[in-house]
Amino acid sequence: MNCHLLISAALLLPVIAVSQDTTEAAARTEKTMLSTVHPAVMPHAITSFGACRVGSWLYVYGGHIGRAHDHNKHNVLGAFRRLNMVDGQSWQELPTGPALQGTSLVAAPDGSVYRVGGTDARNEPGEDDDMHSTSSVHRFDPAVGKWEVMTPLPEPRSSHDAIVCENKLYVVGGWELDGEDGQWHETCWVADLAQRPLEWKALPELDDVRRACAVATLAGKVAVLGGLNGRKMVSSVRVLDPATNTWSEGPDLPGMAFGTAALGVDGWLYATIMDGRMMKWDGSKESDWQPVAQLEMPRFFHRMVPALEAGRILTFGGANMGGHMRTMEHVSIDGEGRNELREYVIPAPSQVAYRQALMLHNDTLWAIGGNRGNPGERFAPEQFATDVWKIDLTTMTAAKVGDLPEGCQSMASVTWGRRGDNLIVGGLGVVDGKAQSRSSAFRWDMRKRQASPEDAALDAPRTQCQAVEYDGKVYVIGGVDFMPDNTGGSTKGDTREVLVYDPAADEPEFVEAGIRLPRPRRSFGATMLGSKLYLIGGLGEGFEHAGPCDVYDFKSGVWSELEAPSAWVSPQVATIGERLYVACGGTMRGMRFNQDRSIVAYEPGRGWRTVVGELPFETRHVRMLTSRNRLMFYSANDERRDRIMIRTFEPDHAVMIPDAPFHR
């Protein structure tokens, strides 16, 4: 007998208890209004570029596009552009220059822009890298619209950073690539921008050489942060006092700072670390770094500039586990949480309207199967989609990357672990020539982009069920065996028995877990909060509401009830930190579905509260997922049927969910 068949007596004999959090089922209201914003995206998914802000313009130069660690003449840019930060959307092409990555772009007090150093690639695609650092320094005057050659650096340099402080240009860090090897620089340089020609003067050497670091001003001083020292990532901070021309130590950043970005604002130094947190430090010896915010997407080899609105920083570009990034995001640094709904519009690669299986992993959203939503019989064989979409959230693009062997919809899906382990079970599709519930299960291979059917199957067909992962095992919960027909359809069987599937078993199979639902439940939401499974809303017999929420504690094997503030049907449920959120469901009046546009949160010990009174979009067929410390709303069912809508919202600005985004 497999070890997962050994069920404890507590699981076989569940006890019905009353939750201690049911004393107040009505939800308290804390937030009611959301404003919708449409963030800009960069022209390319790009890393290792130069950027600065001059007035209301964001200037961007060069950078690397394409696959990580693949360098050639065609994926290093010489493009020079600027974004109108007033409208946040309009990019303008400016005079180009040499194709460079690892360059610095710095704003001067007179409104001009300096470009310092960088690397050019001389090899064709497929050839060995032939990378060469440059010593060039150029000045761009926006009033004239031309580049001017300035005194070059004393030696070629790239993977460095630069900043202007008190009208002096500082260049710190980096190395010299000469086609094969890289020579690390121990020198740092400064030039007075008031002098012509520029005269480069050596600064005191740092106690540790570094590249891929960040440089920023801090109350009239120059700070260098993080980077790479040989093969070692460093989080150390050094501060140069121009008055004494000496370096001092600052507190180490509390995380990896390779390819970090930094910015001085109003006497504070802000920096990002690789797990996605933005930190701040006031420059004093007595203080340490404090968390400020969490980026929507962790990134490195990106840039930051002050936003036009006080109390905000614009961070953009870079890379993470999903690859190079086009996205740009405003980060609040003043402690005032903004109730913003960020809305992204992505062209759909094919027509699928709703009921796709969704899986989110490393900023890639996979949408599998679904119903095409064409006019006519919704359960006709041609309505069941085979399409598999890959939605890249780092670039906000989507592509159809495969097909399932058969069309299906309403499958239960679950994803876990850093490798993107997943399982997709049940659903509704065409079996033996007619639409009916399915008992099959498969995995989606994210690397090979193909479905891998499991040998095991459910004990009986199920649709409108849920699947969760706990302690390495997958549990399949509730649902119904549904067979559509001209009269609306019929159901059979009892799906109150919870099934468990152990992917690590020698011969994985779906078996009864010894857990029986207190009541039938379909079209419901399910999530894990610690060791507890929460079943929210749904239908029981016929179109009657299922009743109170049921909570199962895997550690004690005990069921309890939790009263909810609404009789939700088809709710979306997601967990962030110690809270679960419910949205995008509705209520039934007879057989009529009425959508609910609120977002309601539940926290053990504190009960329910309304986070948002009314979402500013139609919520029917909208799916909700968790993306770090944000709720993500997904829909392909708007009136146009040719686009995907991605919306994100941060319900609690104090919650940090770090996630180390090492590059693949």
Buried (B, 14 or more C-beta within 10 A) or exposed (E): EEEBBEBEEBBEEBEEEEBEBBEEBEBBEEBEEBEEBEBBBBBBBBBBBBBBBBEEBBBBBBBBBBEEEEBBBEBBBBBBBBBBBEEBEEBEEBEBBBBBBBBBBBBBEEEBBBBBBBBBBBBEEEEEBBBBBBBBBBBBBBEEEEBEEBBBBBBBBBBBBBBBBEEBBBBBBBBBBEEEEBEBBEBBBBBBBEEEEBEBEEBEEBEEBBBBBBBBBBBEBBBBBBBBBEEEBBBBBBBBEBEEEEBEEBBBBBBBBBBBBBBBBEEBBBBBBBBBBBBBBBBEEEEEBEBBBBBBBBBBBBBBBBBBEEBBBBBBBBBBBBBBBBBBBBBBBEEEBBBBBBBBEBEBBBBBBBBBBBBBBBBBBBBBBBBBBEEEEBBEEEBBBBBBBBBBBBBBBBEBBBBBEBBBBBBBBBBBEEEBBBBBBBBBBBBEEEBBBBBBBBBBEBEEEBBEEBEBBBBBBBBBBBBBBBEEBBBBBBBBBBBBEEEEBEBEBEBBBBBBBBBEBEEBBBBBBBBBBBBBBBBBBBBBBEEBBBBBBBBBEEBEBBBBBBBBBBEBBBBBBBBBBBBBBBBBBBBBBBBBBBBBBBBBEEEEBEBBBBBBBBBBEEBBBBBBBBBEBBBBBBBBBBBBBBBBBBBBBBEEBEBBBBBBBBBBBEBBBBBBBEBE
